[in-house]
Amino acid sequence: QVSRRPAGCDCIGANPGVPTWRYGQQYGTSCHTWDAEDCDLLWSGVSGVTVGEWCCESWCYVASGCSSGRPSRLVEGLFYSYDSCDPDLVVELDCPWRAVLAA
């Protein structure tokens, strides 16, 4: 089986600067659907963020050189990637935030 993970896009295993009191000690350190359960609570009040299907996607923080890395909305200089992780199809198929986009 060939990995879909882009070269240089492994999870960095850290979350420097993330307010762990709100998001949890391990938030973003490995592949997981970090925002699936409380997306509305975690992201309310964060400028430019609208909850949606992305809340149920598996992701992790990656090195700045990762080709699929996106700048974090929480911490300047921190990057995340969905492409670094295999999808959690059970969570994605039952995603309660998908309906938010359709509303």
C-alpha positions as CSV (number, residue, x, y, z in Angstrom):
1,Q,0.0,0.0,0.0
2,V,1.3,3.4,-1.0
3,S,1.1,6.2,1.6
4,R,-0.8,9.3,0.5
5,R,1.3,11.4,2.9
6,P,3.4,14.0,1.1
7,A,7.2,13.9,1.7
8,G,8.2,16.0,4.7
9,C,4.7,16.1,6.1
10,D,5.0,13.8,9.1
11,C,3.3,15.0,12.3
12,I,5.8,17.0,14.4
13,G,4.5,15.5,17.7
14,A,4.2,19.0,19.3
15,N,1.9,21.9,19.6
16,P,4.0,24.9,20.7
17,G,2.0,28.0,21.6
18,V,-1.4,26.3,21.4
19,P,-3.6,27.2,24.4
20,T,-3.7,23.7,25.8
21,W,-6.0,24.7,28.7
22,R,-8.7,25.1,26.0
23,Y,-7.7,22.5,23.3
24,G,-6.0,19.9,25.4
25,Q,-2.4,18.8,26.0
26,Q,-2.1,16.6,23.0
27,Y,-4.1,18.8,20.5
28,G,-2.7,18.4,17.0
29,T,0.4,16.3,18.1
30,S,-0.7,13.2,16.1
31,C,-3.3,12.2,13.6
32,H,-6.8,12.5,15.1
33,T,-10.2,14.2,14.5
34,W,-9.3,16.8,17.2
35,D,-12.2,19.2,16.5
36,A,-15.0,16.7,15.9
37,E,-16.8,16.7,19.3
38,D,-16.8,20.3,20.3
39,C,-16.0,22.3,17.1
40,D,-18.4,25.0,17.9
41,L,-17.1,25.6,21.4
42,L,-13.5,25.3,20.4
43,W,-13.7,27.7,17.5
44,S,-16.3,30.2,18.6
45,G,-14.8,33.7,18.6
46,V,-11.8,32.8,16.4
47,S,-11.8,35.3,13.6
48,G,-12.4,34.0,10.1
49,V,-13.4,30.5,11.2
50,T,-16.7,28.9,10.4
51,V,-17.5,25.4,11.6
52,G,-18.2,22.8,8.9
53,E,-17.2,19.4,7.6
54,W,-13.5,20.2,8.3
55,C,-14.3,19.8,12.0
56,C,-14.5,16.0,11.5
57,E,-11.3,15.5,9.4
58,S,-8.2,13.9,10.9
59,W,-5.1,16.2,11.0
60,C,-1.9,17.0,12.8
61,Y,0.7,19.8,13.1
62,V,3.5,19.5,10.5
63,A,6.8,21.2,9.6
64,S,6.6,24.6,7.8
65,G,8.1,22.9,4.7
66,C,5.2,20.5,4.3
67,S,3.7,21.0,0.8
68,S,0.2,20.4,2.1
69,G,0.7,22.4,5.3
70,R,-1.7,25.3,6.0
71,P,-1.0,28.1,8.5
72,S,-2.6,27.6,11.9
73,R,-5.4,30.0,12.9
74,L,-4.3,29.6,16.5
75,V,-0.5,30.1,16.5
76,E,1.5,32.1,14.0
77,G,4.3,30.0,12.5
78,L,2.5,26.7,13.2
79,F,1.2,24.6,10.3
80,Y,-1.3,21.7,10.0
81,S,-2.2,19.2,7.3
82,Y,-5.1,16.9,6.6
83,D,-3.1,15.1,3.9
84,S,-0.6,13.8,6.6
85,C,-3.4,11.6,8.1
86,D,-5.6,8.8,7.0
87,P,-9.3,9.8,7.2
88,D,-11.5,8.5,10.1
89,L,-14.4,7.5,7.9
90,V,-16.7,6.6,10.8
91,V,-16.3,10.1,12.3
92,E,-16.5,11.8,8.9
93,L,-19.7,10.0,7.8
94,D,-21.4,10.8,11.1
95,C,-20.1,14.4,11.2
96,P,-22.7,16.7,12.8
97,W,-21.0,19.8,11.4
98,R,-21.7,19.0,7.8
99,A,-25.3,20.2,8.2
100,V,-24.0,23.6,9.3
101,L,-22.8,24.3,5.8
102,A,-26.1,23.3,4.3
103,A,-28.2,25.5,6.6
